[in-house]
């Protein structure tokens, strides 16, 4: 039904006029966000999970419409199904994401094609500094979300130019440590900064664990688990050492490529009680996590990502929040970034990365005391509900912009 087709007169027509005017006003005042991302969708990367979850949460707000701009990944999977989401926002992907030689320049050209040289009223938000800088010349409100400090002179130059744009309205960061380092790097930065830690969706208690046929290990052995990448600094070396000291327990590692797993087997000599699963679609991760008796976040004092950057001071790891949402007792590394989330002894334990004896002691303590483990898991779940859900994160960001 189109409003211009309505003819006035009669009670029914008056209702139709009212209805169409209401729709027009709602759409007219709806906040329109173009989320600009360099992420390949779908992919195994945490950044892809992050942008999909955030767009989904923002789109669930009653006054917000969202379009996500990214790069097209390999495979033909349904992108929403891959991440376990309902399709409540629009995804536009550059077809050049799989061609490294062209992915940068042509992605930006594709972005301009999708948005238009003279964009309609909207808010530009995202993690792609270059894309946001180009779009900022349209003079629409622009917000940047940073997950690390700029790497290299070119990126540093780009961020400074973006921050100086008249329409640049604010910066979102994922930890207090990152906020402090960005303010130190850009002392002239004169804009509002919001600290918004990452998050997770609450996990229904009715969720069934991964089927027995897909789960490895011994039936009565305690299950100690880890999900995430196997890059340097993420802690696989520590897990291997702990597993050697606790042969009566099974250790489950969800994530990593076949090549990374083979390298670990060749260089670290993992014991037989470690089970590697490789990459699992994100929609299925929770069904693995709920099988863990204890969940590990064994980061080292230096944490390197694929680009080679050390992100130890700034991380806000998705796995930590997913463990919390699954009501798992957590042992994490005692570094400032995790200390912003985990309160030792309440919603998890913290241990120095080189204190293997303490890691072993804490694991054994949780396995021996089911009430302690359960209480800690429930405290973690409450924190997700009260502070760290994607819904809460979307709400505070929406209020910020």
C-alpha positions in Angstrom: 0.0 0.0 0.0 1.4 3.4 -1.0 0.3 6.5 0.8 -0.2 8.5 -2.4 -2.8 6.0 -3.6 -5.1 6.6 -0.6 -8.2 8.6 -1.1 -9.6 10.5 1.9 -13.1 10.1 3.1 -14.6 7.5 5.4 -13.4 6.0 8.6 -11.3 3.3 7.0 -9.5 5.7 4.8 -8.7 8.0 7.8 -7.1 5.0 9.5 -5.0 4.2 6.4 -3.8 7.8 6.2 -2.8 7.7 9.9 -1.0 4.4 9.4 1.0 5.6 6.4 1.9 8.9 8.1 3.1 6.9 11.1 5.3 4.6 8.8 6.6 7.7 7.0 7.5 9.4 10.3 9.2 6.3 11.8 11.3 5.8 8.7 12.0 9.5 8.4 13.4 9.6 12.0 15.1 6.2 11.9 18.9 6.3 12.5 20.6 5.0 9.4 24.0 3.5 10.0 26.4 2.4 7.3 28.9 0.2 9.1 32.2 0.4 7.1 34.4 -2.7 7.6 37.4 -4.2 5.8 36.4 -7.7 7.1 36.0 -10.6 4.7 32.5 -12.1 5.2 32.2 -14.9 6.0 35.7 -15.8 7.3 37.3 -17.5 10.3 38.5 -14.2 11.7 37.3 -12.7 15.0 36.9 -9.3 13.4 34.2 -10.8 11.1 32.4 -12.3 14.0 32.6 -8.9 15.8 31.1 -6.8 12.9 28.3 -9.3 12.2 27.3 -9.5 15.9 27.4 -5.7 16.3 25.4 -5.0 13.2 22.8 -7.5 14.3 22.6 -6.0 17.7 22.4 -2.4 16.4 19.7 -3.4 13.9 17.6 -4.9 16.8 17.2 -1.4 18.2 13.8 -0.1 17.2 15.1 3.2 15.8 18.1 1.9 13.8 18.6 0.6 10.3 22.0 -0.9 9.4 23.9 -1.7 6.3 27.2 -3.5 6.6 29.9 -3.0 3.9 32.6 -5.6 3.7 34.4 -8.0 1.4 33.1 -11.2 0.0 34.7 -14.3 1.4 35.3 -17.8 0.1 32.4 -20.3 -0.1 28.7 -19.8 -0.7 27.4 -20.3 2.8 24.5 -18.2 3.9 26.3 -15.5 5.8 23.6 -15.1 8.5 23.3 -18.8 9.1 27.1 -19.1 9.3 27.1 -16.7 12.3 23.9 -18.0 13.7 22.0 -14.7 13.2 18.6 -13.7 11.9 18.8 -11.5 8.8 17.8 -8.1 10.2 20.3 -5.9 8.4 21.7 -5.5 4.9 25.1 -6.8 3.9 26.9 -5.5 0.9 30.2 -7.1 -0.1 32.8 -6.1 -2.5 33.5 -9.1 -4.9 37.2 -8.4 -4.8 37.8 -9.5 -1.3 39.5 -12.8 -2.4 41.9 -11.1 -4.8 44.7 -9.6 -2.6 46.1 -7.5 -5.4 42.8 -5.7 -5.9 41.1 -6.0 -2.6 42.1 -2.6 -1.3 41.6 -0.2 -4.2 38.6 -1.9 -5.8 36.9 -2.5 -2.4 36.9 1.3 -1.9 35.6 1.9 -5.4 32.9 -0.6 -4.8 32.1 1.1 -1.5 31.7 4.4 -3.2 29.5 2.8 -5.8 27.2 1.2 -3.1 26.9 4.4 -1.0 26.9 6.9 -3.9 29.0 10.0 -4.5 26.4 12.1 -2.9 25.2 9.9 0.0 21.8 10.2 1.7 21.6 11.3 5.3 23.2 8.6 7.4 25.9 7.9 10.0 29.2 6.4 8.9 30.6 4.0 11.6 33.1 1.2 11.5 36.6 -0.2 11.8 37.9 0.8 8.3 39.8 4.0 8.8 40.5 4.5 5.1 37.0 3.9 4.0 35.7 6.2 6.8 38.2 9.0 5.8 37.0 8.9 2.2 33.3 9.0 3.2 33.9 11.8 5.7 34.2 14.2 2.7 30.4 13.8 2.4 30.2 15.7 5.7 27.9 13.1 7.3 28.6 12.2 11.0 31.6 9.8 11.1 32.6 7.5 14.0 35.6 5.2 14.1 36.0 2.0 16.3 39.6 1.1 17.1 40.9 -2.2 18.3 44.6 -1.3 18.3 46.8 1.7 17.9 47.8 2.5 14.3 50.5 0.3 12.8 53.2 2.1 10.8 53.6 5.6 9.6 51.0 5.4 6.8 48.2 4.2 9.2 49.3 6.8 11.8 49.0 9.5 9.1 45.6 8.3 8.0 44.2 8.2 11.5 45.3 11.8 12.2 43.7 13.0 9.0 40.4 11.2 9.9 40.4 12.7 13.4 40.9 16.2 11.9 37.9 15.9 9.6 35.1 18.4 10.6 32.5 15.7 10.6 34.4 13.2 12.7 32.3 12.9 15.9 33.8 10.3 18.1 36.0 7.3 18.8 35.0 3.9 20.2 37.7 1.7 21.7 37.6 -1.8 23.3 39.6 -1.3 26.5 40.8 1.4 28.9 44.4 0.5 28.0 43.7 1.2 24.3 42.1 4.5 25.2 45.1 5.6 27.2 47.6 4.6 24.4 45.6 6.4 21.7 45.4 9.5 23.8 49.2 9.3 24.2 49.7 8.7 20.5 47.4 11.6 19.5 47.7 14.1 22.3 45.9 16.7 20.1 42.9 14.4 19.8 39.9 16.6 20.8 36.9 14.3 20.6 34.8 12.2 22.8 36.0 8.6 23.4 33.8 5.7 24.5 35.2 2.5 26.0 33.0 -0.4 24.9 34.3 -3.8 25.7 33.4 -6.7 23.3 30.5 -8.9 24.2 28.5 -12.1 23.7 24.9 -13.2 23.4 23.4 -15.0 26.4 23.2 -18.7 25.8 19.9 -20.5 26.3 20.0 -23.2 28.9 18.1 -25.4 26.5 21.0 -25.4 24.1 22.2 -28.9 23.4 25.9 -29.7 23.6 27.8 -30.9 20.5 26.8 -34.5 19.7 29.0 -37.3 21.1 30.1 -38.3 17.6 31.7 -34.9 17.2 33.3 -34.8 20.7 36.6 -36.5 21.5 38.2 -37.7 24.6 37.4 -40.0 27.5 33.9 -40.3 28.9 34.7 -39.6 32.5 37.6 -37.3 32.2 37.2 -33.6 33.2 37.1 -31.4 30.1 39.3 -28.4 30.0 38.7 -26.2 26.9 40.0 -23.4 24.7 38.5 -21.7 21.7 40.2 -19.3 19.3 43.2 -18.8 17.1 46.6 -20.5 17.6 48.7 -17.4 16.8 51.8 -16.7 18.8 50.9 -15.4 22.3 47.4 -16.9 22.4 48.7 -19.5 24.9 48.8 -22.9 23.1 52.3 -23.5 24.5 50.9 -23.1 28.0 48.0 -25.5 27.4 50.5 -28.1 26.1 52.6 -27.8 29.3 49.5 -28.0 31.6 48.2 -31.0 29.7 51.4 -32.9 30.4 51.0 -32.2 34.1 47.3 -33.3 34.2 47.1 -36.6 32.3 43.8 -37.5 34.0 42.1 -34.6 32.3 41.2 -34.0 28.6 42.1 -30.7 26.9 40.0 -29.6 23.9 41.3 -26.9 21.5 38.7 -25.5 19.2 40.1 -23.4 16.4 43.2 -23.0 14.3 44.1 -24.1 10.8 45.3 -27.6 9.8 48.8 -26.2 9.1 48.9 -24.6 12.6 47.8 -27.8 14.3 50.4 -29.8 12.4 53.1 -27.3 13.4 52.1 -27.7 17.0 52.3 -31.4 16.7 55.7 -31.2 15.1 57.3 -28.7 17.5 55.5 -28.9 20.9 55.0 -32.6 21.2 51.5 -32.4 22.7 50.3 -35.3 24.9 47.6 -37.7 24.0 45.0 -35.9 26.2 44.9 -32.8 23.9 42.3 -32.9 21.2 42.5 -30.5 18.3 39.2 -29.7 16.4 40.3 -27.1 13.9 38.0 -24.3 12.8 34.3 -24.6 13.8 31.6 -22.3 12.3 30.9 -19.6 14.9 27.2 -20.6 15.0 28.3 -23.9 16.6 30.9 -22.7 19.0 28.6 -22.4 22.0 27.6 -26.1 21.8 31.3 -27.0 22.3 31.9 -24.5 25.1 29.1 -25.8 27.2 30.9 -29.2 27.3 33.9 -27.5 29.0 34.2 -28.0 32.8 36.8 -25.2 32.9 37.5 -22.7 30.1 41.0 -21.2 29.5 42.1 -17.8 28.2 45.9 -18.4 28.5 47.3 -15.3 26.9 50.9 -14.5 27.1 52.5 -11.1 28.0 52.9 -10.5 24.3 50.0 -11.4 21.9 50.5 -11.2 18.2 47.9 -11.2 15.5 48.3 -12.1 11.9 49.6 -8.6 10.9 52.4 -9.0 13.5 51.0 -6.4 15.9 51.3 -7.0 19.6 47.8 -6.4 21.1 48.4 -7.6 24.7 47.6 -4.2 26.2 44.4 -3.6 24.3 42.6 -6.9 23.8 38.9 -7.5 24.6 38.7 -11.1 23.5 35.5 -12.6 22.2 36.3 -16.0 23.7 36.3 -14.6 27.2 32.7 -13.2 26.9 31.5 -16.4 25.1 32.9 -18.4 28.0 31.0 -16.1 30.4 27.8 -16.3 28.5 28.0 -20.1 28.7 28.4 -20.0 32.5 31.8 -21.6 32.4 34.4 -21.0 35.2 37.3 -19.2 33.6 41.0 -19.1 34.2 42.7 -16.2 32.3 46.0 -14.6 32.2 46.7 -11.8 34.8 47.2 -8.9 32.3 45.5 -5.5 32.6 43.2 -6.0 29.6 41.7 -9.2 31.2 41.7 -7.6 34.6 39.1 -5.0 33.2 36.7 -7.9 32.9 37.7 -10.7 35.3 37.6 -10.1 39.0 39.8 -12.7 40.6 37.8 -15.1 42.7 34.4 -13.8 41.7 33.7 -14.3 38.0 36.9 -16.1 37.2 40.5 -16.6 38.2 43.7 -14.8 36.9 47.1 -16.3 36.9 50.5 -15.1 35.6 51.3 -16.7 32.2 54.6 -18.2 33.5 53.2 -19.6 36.7 52.3 -23.1 35.5 51.9 -24.5 39.0 49.2 -21.9 39.7 47.3 -22.8 36.5 47.4 -26.4 37.5 46.3 -25.6 41.1 43.3 -23.5 39.9 42.1 -26.0 37.4 42.2 -28.7 40.0 40.4 -26.5 42.5 37.5 -25.9 40.1 37.3 -29.6 39.1 37.2 -30.7 42.7 34.5 -28.2 43.7 31.4 -28.2 41.5 29.6 -25.6 43.7 32.6 -23.2 43.3 32.7 -23.7 39.6 29.0 -23.2 39.2 28.9 -20.1 41.3 31.7 -18.6 39.4 30.0 -19.4 36.1 26.7 -17.8 37.2 28.6 -14.6 38.3 30.1 -14.5 34.8 26.7 -15.0 33.1 25.3 -12.2 35.2 28.0 -9.9 34.1 27.1 -10.6 30.5 23.5 -9.9 31.2 24.2 -6.7 33.0 27.2 -5.3 31.1 28.7 -7.3 28.3 26.0 -8.5 26.0 26.0 -7.4 22.4 22.6 -5.8 23.1 24.1 -3.6 25.9 27.1 -2.7 23.7 24.8 -1.7 20.8 22.7 0.4 23.2 25.6 2.5 24.6 27.1 3.0 21.2 23.8 4.0 19.7 23.4 6.6 22.5 27.0 7.7 21.9 26.4 8.4 18.2 
